[in-house]
Amino acid sequence: MAERVGARELVERVLDEGTWRPWDAAPRRVAEPGSAYAAELAAARERSGCDEAVITGEGLLRGRRVACIASEFRFLAGSIGLATAERIVAAVERATAEGLPLLAAPSSGGTRMQEGTAAFAQMARITAAVAEHRAAGLPYLVYLRHPTTGGVFASWGSLGHLTAAEPGALIGFLGPRVYEGLYGEPFPDGVQVAENLAARGLVDAVVAVGDLARVAADALEVLRPGPPAAEPGPPEPAEPAGGSAWESIERSRRSDRPGARQLLRHGATHVTPLSGTGQGEAEPGLLLALARFGTAPCVVVGQDRRGQRNGGPLGPAGLRTARRGMRLAAELRLPLVTVVDTPGALLSARAEEGGLAGEIARCLADMITLSAPTLCLLLGEGTGGAALALLPADRVLAARHAWLSPLPPEGASIIMRRTPDHAPRMAEAQGVRAADLLRDGIVDALVDERPDAADEPEAFCLRMAAAAEHALRALTATDPAARRSARRERYRRLGR
């Protein structure tokens, strides 16, 4: 059975020893003296050891100052009344004013029924405070505990930049007891469970209490980086590959060629995976993560070649996940790194009905207009609209044997010659090689393969990561308005 802890034990377990500093003032009086509700509150104080259903304060998390809000479920099921809401809002506003990341750990049945609609409306007030905190570019991390239901889940519990959940936790909008009372049958098993929500892209990870400090600290190493270190030296430039376009295509299709996951494993640190759109969709062909390449923090949106080839081709949900990454980068004022490596988007009735073409268009529009610095790494295959959707960055780096084409060469050959047999010739004629892309201004620089990334996966990933770090450092040092103007002009004049 998963470990369950109260509010005070949670903050003591997560924060550095001896650093917790409460912010709580005495709660306002919300019950008439001598009333049944006043007796309930007194009993809750006695049972829980807390004077309200949340505690708030600050402490150090691996040496970094953070604000915390933690629910105490033993106090009237962690329900939110007027005094509870005042405490939460005061803490969020103080965190915003002091520029602090905020870790929220709800565990609640929702609105406090004893206070009715006035308490129910406080969810909007709390949400407004969280929205202001996010608008200030400050990280908001959420840890959903057992159970989290009702208005809490539907407000401040669902607004995290990163959302984790306790193993086995009951998490849902409608409490199962209420559902059974209203409809006369039990709620289906396995739906409102942390692990199911993670699989569905509604929470990013299932994390035990003992691992929460590490996960949160890794995320904050990206979201709130320290002062920049010394500028790394420029990477060694690669010469354009010799050989034919078809040779590069065949090399890029090797099953042992390193992809986005290997790049993060070998070349990045403080990697924090995020799951899906956050809105109930997840696809294995697209990964989203927070990471650092050397000293450069970023949001990574990567096409996962193995996920796409093993039953998870890239579809509309994957592109919606990519757009979540773009929004995160803009809001948190972090660079965005896209990794292009795809045999092409999912071609099916389901993809058409899911809005594939529209999602490609929206990715393109978001990439071109994004306020954050953007870097594209063309890692291998670059087929069709799925590749193009993540391409238009401030700077584009390509692996020596990477390529970009409107269709797989076999498809282009079928269109032009009614047979796939002319694919090598079509690839050559269309100028798909990294060397051709460099010549045409689509790519800015090449990263070497010696002679093939599949033959030296770790060394290649380290080389690509070093090139990415150097490019990111240069981009973040550029005036934002000038950078966005240069990006718009680049893609306005492309091919002219």
C-alpha positions as CSV (number, residue, x, y, z in Angstrom):
1,M,0.0,0.0,0.0
2,A,1.3,3.5,-0.9
3,E,2.6,5.7,1.9
4,R,0.2,8.4,3.1
5,V,1.4,11.3,5.1
6,G,-0.1,14.5,6.6
7,A,0.7,18.0,5.7
8,R,3.4,18.7,8.3
9,E,5.1,15.4,7.6
10,L,5.0,16.0,3.9
11,V,6.8,19.4,4.1
12,E,9.3,17.9,6.5
13,R,10.1,15.1,4.2
14,V,10.4,17.2,1.1
15,L,12.2,20.3,2.4
16,D,15.7,20.5,3.7
17,E,15.8,19.6,7.4
18,G,15.1,22.5,9.7
19,T,14.2,25.0,7.0
20,W,10.4,25.1,7.2
21,R,9.0,28.5,8.1
22,P,5.2,28.8,8.4
23,W,3.4,31.8,7.0
24,D,0.0,31.1,8.6
25,A,-1.9,33.6,10.5
26,A,-4.8,32.6,12.8
27,P,-7.9,31.8,10.6
28,R,-10.9,34.1,10.6
29,R,-14.0,33.0,12.5
30,V,-16.4,31.3,10.1
31,A,-18.8,29.5,12.5
32,E,-21.1,31.0,15.2
33,P,-19.9,30.1,18.7
34,G,-21.8,27.2,20.1
35,S,-23.0,26.0,16.7
36,A,-22.7,22.5,15.4
37,Y,-20.2,23.7,12.8
38,A,-18.0,25.4,15.5
39,A,-17.9,22.0,17.3
40,E,-16.9,20.3,14.1
41,L,-14.0,22.8,13.6
42,A,-12.9,22.3,17.2
43,A,-12.9,18.5,16.7
44,A,-11.0,18.9,13.5
45,R,-8.3,21.0,15.2
46,E,-8.0,18.4,17.9
47,R,-7.8,15.5,15.5
48,S,-5.4,16.9,13.0
49,G,-3.2,19.2,15.1
50,C,-3.8,22.0,12.5
51,D,-6.0,25.1,12.8
52,E,-7.2,24.8,9.2
53,A,-7.3,22.4,6.3
54,V,-4.0,23.7,4.7
55,I,-0.6,24.8,6.0
56,T,1.5,27.3,4.1
57,G,5.0,28.5,4.4
58,E,8.5,28.4,2.9
59,G,11.7,26.4,3.1
60,L,14.7,25.2,1.2
61,L,14.4,22.4,-1.4
62,R,18.0,21.1,-2.1
63,G,19.2,24.6,-1.1
64,R,16.6,26.5,-3.2
65,R,14.0,28.7,-1.5
66,V,10.4,27.6,-2.3
67,A,6.9,28.3,-1.1
68,C,4.6,25.4,-0.1
69,I,0.9,24.9,0.3
70,A,-0.1,21.5,1.7
71,S,-3.6,20.2,2.5
72,E,-4.3,18.3,5.8
73,F,-7.0,15.8,4.9
74,R,-7.7,15.0,8.6
75,F,-9.1,18.5,8.9
76,L,-12.6,18.0,7.6
77,A,-11.4,16.0,4.6
78,G,-9.1,18.9,3.5
79,S,-12.2,20.8,2.4
80,I,-11.9,24.4,1.3
81,G,-13.9,27.0,3.2
82,L,-13.6,30.8,3.4
83,A,-10.7,30.8,5.9
84,T,-8.9,28.0,4.0
85,A,-9.2,30.0,0.8
86,E,-7.9,33.2,2.4
87,R,-4.8,31.2,3.6
88,I,-4.1,29.7,0.2
89,V,-4.6,33.0,-1.7
90,A,-2.3,34.9,0.8
91,A,0.4,32.3,0.3
92,V,0.2,32.3,-3.5
93,E,0.2,36.1,-3.6
94,R,3.2,36.2,-1.2
95,A,5.1,33.7,-3.3
96,T,4.4,35.8,-6.4
97,A,5.5,39.0,-4.7
98,E,8.7,37.4,-3.5
99,G,9.4,35.7,-6.8
100,L,9.3,32.1,-5.4
101,P,8.5,28.9,-7.0
102,L,5.4,27.3,-5.5
103,L,4.8,23.7,-4.6
104,A,1.2,22.9,-4.0
105,A,0.2,19.5,-2.5
106,P,-3.6,19.2,-2.3
107,S,-5.5,16.4,-0.7
108,S,-9.1,17.3,-0.5
109,G,-12.7,16.3,-0.9
110,G,-13.4,19.8,-2.4
111,T,-15.7,22.5,-1.2
112,R,-16.7,22.7,2.5
113,M,-20.4,21.9,2.5
114,Q,-21.0,23.6,5.8
115,E,-20.2,27.0,4.1
116,G,-22.1,26.4,0.9
117,T,-21.9,28.5,-2.2
118,A,-19.7,31.2,-0.7
119,A,-17.0,28.6,-0.1
120,F,-17.6,27.0,-3.6
121,A,-16.9,30.4,-5.3
122,Q,-13.5,30.6,-3.6
123,M,-12.1,28.2,-6.2
124,A,-12.3,31.0,-8.7
125,R,-10.5,33.3,-6.3
126,I,-7.7,30.7,-5.7
127,T,-7.4,30.1,-9.5
128,A,-7.0,33.8,-10.1
129,A,-4.1,34.0,-7.7
130,V,-2.4,31.0,-9.3
131,A,-2.9,32.5,-12.7
132,E,-1.1,35.7,-11.6
133,H,1.7,33.6,-10.2
134,R,2.1,31.8,-13.5
135,A,1.8,35.0,-15.5
136,A,4.8,36.3,-13.6
137,G,6.8,33.4,-15.1
138,L,7.1,31.6,-11.8
139,P,7.1,27.8,-11.6
140,Y,4.0,26.2,-10.1
141,L,4.5,22.5,-9.2
142,V,1.5,20.4,-8.1
143,Y,1.6,17.1,-6.2
144,L,-1.8,15.5,-6.1
145,R,-2.3,13.3,-3.0
146,H,-4.8,10.7,-2.0
147,P,-7.6,11.7,-2.4
148,T,-8.0,14.9,-4.5
149,T,-11.4,15.5,-5.9
150,G,-14.1,18.1,-6.7
151,G,-13.4,21.8,-6.9
152,V,-9.8,21.5,-5.7
153,F,-8.9,19.1,-8.6
154,A,-10.9,21.4,-10.9
155,S,-9.0,24.5,-9.9
156,W,-5.6,24.9,-8.3
157,G,-4.9,21.1,-8.5
158,S,-5.0,21.2,-12.3
159,L,-2.9,24.2,-13.1
160,G,0.7,23.0,-12.6
161,H,3.5,23.5,-15.0
162,L,4.5,20.0,-13.8
163,T,1.9,17.8,-12.1
164,A,2.8,14.6,-10.2
165,A,0.6,12.3,-8.1
166,E,1.0,9.8,-5.3
167,P,1.0,6.2,-6.3
168,G,-2.5,4.7,-6.2
169,A,-4.1,8.1,-5.3
170,L,-7.8,8.6,-6.0
171,I,-8.0,11.7,-8.2
172,G,-11.1,12.8,-10.0
173,F,-13.7,15.5,-10.4
174,L,-16.6,13.6,-8.9
175,G,-16.1,11.6,-5.7
176,P,-17.0,8.0,-6.2
177,R,-19.3,8.0,-3.2
178,V,-21.3,11.0,-4.6
179,Y,-21.5,9.2,-8.0
180,E,-22.9,6.1,-6.4
181,G,-25.4,8.0,-4.4
182,L,-26.6,10.0,-7.4
183,Y,-26.7,7.2,-10.0
184,G,-27.2,4.1,-7.9
185,E,-24.1,2.2,-9.2
186,P,-20.4,2.3,-8.4
187,F,-18.1,4.4,-10.5
188,P,-16.0,2.2,-12.9
189,D,-12.8,0.9,-11.3
190,G,-9.4,2.1,-12.4
191,V,-10.5,5.4,-13.9
192,Q,-9.8,7.9,-11.0
193,V,-6.4,6.4,-10.2
194,A,-3.1,8.3,-10.5
195,E,-1.5,5.6,-12.7
196,N,-4.4,5.8,-15.2
197,L,-4.3,9.6,-15.3
198,A,-0.6,9.5,-16.0
199,A,-1.1,7.0,-18.9
200,R,-3.8,9.3,-20.3
201,G,-1.6,12.4,-20.2
202,L,-3.5,14.1,-17.4
203,V,-0.7,14.0,-14.9
204,D,3.0,14.0,-15.7
205,A,4.3,11.4,-13.3
206,V,3.4,9.1,-10.4
207,V,5.9,9.8,-7.7
208,A,6.3,8.4,-4.2
209,V,6.7,10.8,-1.3
210,G,10.3,9.7,-0.8
211,D,11.1,10.7,-4.4
212,L,9.3,14.0,-4.5
213,A,12.2,16.2,-3.4
214,R,14.5,14.8,-6.1
215,V,11.8,15.2,-8.8
216,A,10.9,18.8,-7.8
217,A,14.6,19.8,-7.4
218,D,15.4,18.5,-10.9
219,A,12.5,20.4,-12.4
220,L,13.5,23.6,-10.6
221,E,17.1,23.2,-11.9
222,V,15.6,23.9,-15.3
223,L,12.7,26.2,-14.4
224,R,14.7,28.4,-12.1
225,P,18.4,28.1,-13.2
226,G,21.2,29.8,-11.4
227,P,23.5,32.3,-12.9
228,P,25.1,31.2,-16.2
229,A,28.5,29.6,-16.1
230,A,31.4,30.4,-18.4
231,E,30.6,30.3,-22.1
232,P,31.5,26.9,-23.6
233,G,33.7,27.0,-26.6
234,P,32.2,26.7,-30.1
235,P,31.7,23.1,-31.3
236,E,33.9,21.8,-34.1
237,P,32.1,22.4,-37.4
238,A,31.2,19.4,-39.5
239,E,31.8,19.1,-43.2
240,P,28.9,18.1,-45.5
241,A,28.6,14.4,-45.9
242,G,29.9,12.8,-49.1
243,G,27.9,10.1,-50.7
244,S,24.4,10.1,-52.1
245,A,21.1,11.3,-50.6
246,W,19.9,7.7,-50.6
247,E,22.9,6.6,-48.5
248,S,22.0,9.2,-45.8
249,I,18.3,8.1,-45.9
250,E,19.3,4.4,-45.4
251,R,21.7,5.4,-42.5
252,S,18.9,7.5,-40.9
253,R,16.6,4.5,-40.9
254,R,18.9,2.1,-39.0
255,S,17.1,0.7,-36.1
256,D,20.1,1.3,-33.8
257,R,20.4,5.0,-34.7
258,P,20.2,7.1,-31.5
259,G,17.0,9.2,-31.2
260,A,15.6,11.9,-28.9
261,R,15.6,9.6,-25.8
262,Q,19.2,8.7,-26.3
263,L,20.1,12.3,-26.8
264,L,18.6,13.2,-23.4
265,R,20.1,10.2,-21.7
266,H,23.6,10.8,-22.9
267,G,23.7,14.5,-23.5
268,A,21.3,16.2,-21.0
269,T,21.0,16.5,-17.2
270,H,18.1,17.2,-14.8
271,V,15.7,15.6,-17.3
272,T,12.1,15.7,-16.1
273,P,9.7,14.0,-18.5
274,L,6.2,15.4,-18.9
275,S,3.2,13.3,-20.0
276,G,1.0,14.2,-23.0
277,T,-1.1,17.2,-23.5
278,G,-2.2,17.6,-19.8
279,Q,-5.8,17.3,-21.3
280,G,-6.3,13.6,-21.6
281,E,-4.1,12.8,-24.7
282,A,-0.7,11.1,-24.9
283,E,1.2,9.5,-27.8
284,P,4.4,7.5,-27.5
285,G,5.8,9.1,-30.7
286,L,6.3,12.5,-29.1
287,L,8.2,13.2,-25.9
288,L,8.1,16.4,-23.8
289,A,10.6,17.1,-21.1
290,L,12.4,19.8,-19.1
291,A,16.2,19.4,-19.4
292,R,19.6,21.1,-19.4
293,F,22.2,20.8,-22.2
294,G,25.3,21.7,-20.2
295,T,24.5,25.0,-18.6
296,A,21.5,25.8,-20.9
297,P,18.0,25.0,-19.5
298,C,15.2,24.3,-22.0
299,V,11.9,22.7,-22.8
300,V,12.4,19.8,-25.1
301,V,9.8,18.6,-27.7
302,G,11.2,15.5,-29.4
303,Q,9.9,13.1,-32.0
304,D,10.7,9.7,-30.6
305,R,11.7,7.5,-33.6
306,R,11.4,4.2,-31.7
307,G,8.0,5.1,-30.2
308,Q,6.7,6.0,-33.7
309,R,8.0,2.7,-35.2
310,N,6.7,0.5,-32.4
311,G,3.0,1.2,-32.8
312,G,2.9,4.9,-31.9
313,P,3.0,6.9,-35.1
314,L,2.8,10.7,-34.7
315,G,-0.7,12.0,-34.8
316,P,-2.8,15.0,-33.7
317,A,-2.4,14.3,-30.0
318,G,1.4,14.3,-30.4
319,L,1.4,17.7,-32.0
320,R,-0.9,19.0,-29.3
321,T,1.6,17.8,-26.8
322,A,4.3,19.7,-28.8
323,R,2.2,22.8,-28.5
324,R,1.9,22.3,-24.8
325,G,5.7,22.4,-24.7
326,M,5.7,25.6,-26.8
327,R,3.3,27.3,-24.3
328,L,5.4,26.2,-21.3
329,A,8.5,27.6,-22.9
330,A,6.8,30.9,-23.5
331,E,5.2,31.2,-20.1
332,L,8.3,30.1,-18.2
333,R,10.6,32.2,-20.4
334,L,12.8,29.2,-21.3
335,P,14.3,28.3,-24.7
336,L,12.4,25.6,-26.7
337,V,14.4,22.8,-28.3
338,T,12.6,20.7,-30.9
339,V,13.9,17.4,-32.1
340,V,12.8,16.3,-35.6
341,D,13.2,12.6,-36.3
342,T,10.1,11.1,-37.9
343,P,9.1,8.7,-40.8
344,G,6.0,10.8,-41.1
345,A,2.7,11.5,-39.4
346,L,-0.1,9.0,-38.9
347,L,-2.1,8.6,-42.1
348,S,-5.6,7.4,-41.1
349,A,-9.2,8.3,-40.8
350,R,-8.6,8.8,-37.0
351,A,-5.9,11.3,-37.7
352,E,-8.0,13.2,-40.2
353,E,-10.9,13.4,-37.8
354,G,-8.5,14.4,-35.0
355,G,-7.4,17.5,-37.0
356,L,-3.9,16.5,-38.1
357,A,-3.6,19.2,-40.8
358,G,-4.8,21.9,-38.4
359,E,-2.4,20.8,-35.7
360,I,0.5,21.0,-38.2
361,A,-0.6,24.5,-39.2
362,R,-0.9,25.6,-35.5
363,C,2.5,24.2,-34.7
364,L,4.0,26.1,-37.6
365,A,2.3,29.3,-36.5
366,D,3.3,28.9,-32.9
367,M,6.9,28.1,-33.8
368,I,7.3,31.2,-36.0
369,T,5.6,33.6,-33.5
370,L,6.9,32.1,-30.2
371,S,8.3,34.6,-27.7
372,A,10.9,32.1,-26.4
373,P,14.2,31.4,-28.2
374,T,13.9,28.3,-30.4
375,L,16.4,25.7,-31.6
376,C,15.6,22.8,-33.9
377,L,17.8,19.6,-34.0
378,L,17.2,17.7,-37.2
379,L,18.4,14.3,-35.9
380,G,17.5,11.8,-38.6
381,E,14.5,11.3,-40.7
382,G,12.5,14.4,-41.6
383,T,9.4,13.3,-43.5
384,G,6.4,15.4,-44.4
385,G,4.3,17.8,-42.4
386,A,5.1,16.2,-39.0
387,A,8.8,17.2,-39.5
388,L,8.0,20.6,-40.9
389,A,5.7,21.4,-37.9
390,L,8.8,21.5,-35.5
391,L,11.3,23.0,-38.0
392,P,11.0,26.8,-38.1
393,A,13.2,27.8,-35.2
394,D,15.7,30.6,-34.7
395,R,18.5,28.2,-35.5
396,V,18.5,24.7,-37.0
397,L,21.2,22.2,-36.5
398,A,21.3,18.9,-38.5
399,A,23.1,15.7,-38.1
400,R,25.4,15.0,-41.0
401,H,23.1,12.2,-42.4
402,A,19.8,13.9,-41.5
403,W,17.3,14.8,-44.3
404,L,14.1,16.6,-44.9
405,S,11.5,15.8,-47.6
406,P,7.8,16.5,-48.3
407,L,7.2,12.7,-48.5
408,P,9.3,9.6,-48.1
409,P,11.3,9.3,-51.3
410,E,9.3,6.2,-52.1
411,G,6.1,8.2,-52.0
412,A,7.5,11.0,-54.2
413,S,8.5,8.3,-56.7
414,I,5.0,6.8,-56.7
415,I,3.5,10.3,-57.4
416,M,6.0,11.1,-60.2
417,R,6.7,7.7,-61.7
418,R,3.8,5.4,-60.5
419,T,6.4,3.2,-58.7
420,P,8.6,3.4,-55.7
421,D,11.6,2.1,-57.7
422,H,12.9,5.6,-58.4
423,A,13.2,6.7,-54.8
424,P,17.0,7.2,-54.7
425,R,16.8,9.3,-57.8
426,M,13.9,11.4,-56.5
427,A,15.8,12.0,-53.2
428,E,18.8,13.3,-55.1
429,A,16.7,15.5,-57.3
430,Q,14.7,17.0,-54.4
431,G,17.8,18.1,-52.5
432,V,16.8,16.4,-49.2
433,R,20.3,15.8,-47.7
434,A,21.6,17.9,-44.8
435,A,24.3,19.3,-47.1
436,D,21.6,20.5,-49.5
437,L,19.6,22.0,-46.6
438,L,22.7,23.8,-45.5
439,R,23.3,25.2,-49.0
440,D,19.7,26.3,-49.2
441,G,19.6,28.1,-45.9
442,I,17.2,25.7,-44.2
443,V,19.9,24.5,-41.8
444,D,22.5,26.6,-40.2
445,A,25.2,24.1,-39.2
446,L,25.9,20.4,-39.4
447,V,26.9,18.1,-36.5
448,D,29.3,15.4,-37.5
449,E,28.7,11.6,-37.5
450,R,31.9,9.5,-37.5
451,P,31.0,7.9,-39.8
452,D,27.5,7.1,-38.6
453,A,25.6,8.1,-35.4
454,A,24.5,4.5,-35.0
455,D,28.2,3.4,-34.7
456,E,29.0,5.9,-32.0
457,P,25.7,6.7,-30.2
458,E,27.0,8.2,-27.0
459,A,29.8,10.2,-28.7
460,F,27.3,11.5,-31.3
461,C,24.8,12.5,-28.6
462,L,27.4,14.3,-26.6
463,R,28.5,16.2,-29.8
464,M,24.9,17.2,-30.6
465,A,24.3,18.2,-27.0
466,A,27.4,20.4,-27.0
467,A,26.3,22.1,-30.2
468,A,22.8,22.6,-28.8
469,E,24.3,24.2,-25.6
470,H,26.4,26.6,-27.6
471,A,23.4,27.6,-29.8
472,L,21.1,28.1,-26.9
473,R,23.6,30.3,-25.1
474,A,24.0,32.5,-28.1
475,L,20.2,32.7,-28.6
476,T,19.4,33.6,-25.0
477,A,22.1,36.4,-25.2
478,T,20.3,38.0,-28.2
479,D,17.8,40.9,-27.7
480,P,14.3,39.2,-27.7
481,A,12.7,41.7,-30.1
482,A,15.6,41.4,-32.6
483,R,15.6,37.6,-32.4
484,R,11.9,37.4,-33.1
485,S,12.2,39.9,-36.0
486,A,15.1,37.9,-37.5
487,R,13.1,34.7,-37.2
488,R,10.1,36.2,-39.0
489,E,12.4,37.6,-41.7
490,R,14.2,34.3,-42.1
491,Y,11.0,32.4,-42.9
492,R,9.5,35.2,-44.9
493,R,12.5,35.1,-47.3
494,L,13.2,31.3,-47.2
495,G,13.9,30.1,-50.8
496,R,14.2,33.5,-52.3
